[in-house]
Amino acid sequence: GESVGLHLPTLSVQEGDNSIINCAYSNSASDYFIWYKQESGKGPQFIIDIRSNMDKRQGQRVTVLLNKTVKHLSLQIAATQPGDSAVYFCAESPEDSSYKLIFGSGTRLLVRP
Amino acid sequence: GAVVSQHPSRVICKSGTSVKIECRSLDFQATTMFWYRQFPKKSLMLMATSNEGSKATYEQGVEKDKFLINHASLTLSTLTVTSAHPEDSSFYICSARDAGGANTGELFFGEGSRLTVL
């Protein structure tokens, strides 16, 4: 389930199931989007990116979907593993921003064994 | 892959002292580096863009005299928290943009520096 409020929204999934993490971005002019994974006490780790001229991109076990109409981004993780447990952030790069990234609020993914 | 190193990874200081955090690109040149701040259970907040050989560009609401940024070489940017106070305690993260080579335009993040001000 999900929880909101003072804590990060949390998505709890069973090991082996697929996970879908959602993100709403703010700037309709943003043309580059990235998903990052952050483990406790560490810096963000690149997962997958997508440009605004695409609506879907696949990597190894991960897929990013972009819906520019509603400014929505999602990350799908197939066959979720315990090592996927972390906080996931989407980030957008406003057009002509010289790669400046604006991060979303994040979602904590908990994988139940 | 490209590596960005931050030092120190953890620092504890007394209120009123200044603390310097280094961000180094180890195997690539970075004309642009970014400094972020992250509070517990919160997202990364962009503080400033560090440009090699010129002044940093600060985001709205970030005090430039409080958070001094120097980008003196293509591989090093420093963030100095001046006259630190307990409310400055946070996780500071840098990222560096690879200006050339196979990873042109990609951003690489450091592992972060946790500052605790007593």
Interface residues (C-beta under 8 A of the other chain):
Chain A: L6 H7 L8 I34 Y36 G41 K42 G43 P44 Q45 F46 F89 S98 Y99 K100 L101 I102 F103 G104 S105 G106
Chain B: V4 Q6 T32 F34 Y36 K41 K42 S43 L44 M45 L46 T49 F91 I93 S95 R97 G105 E106 L107 F109 G110 E111 G112 R114
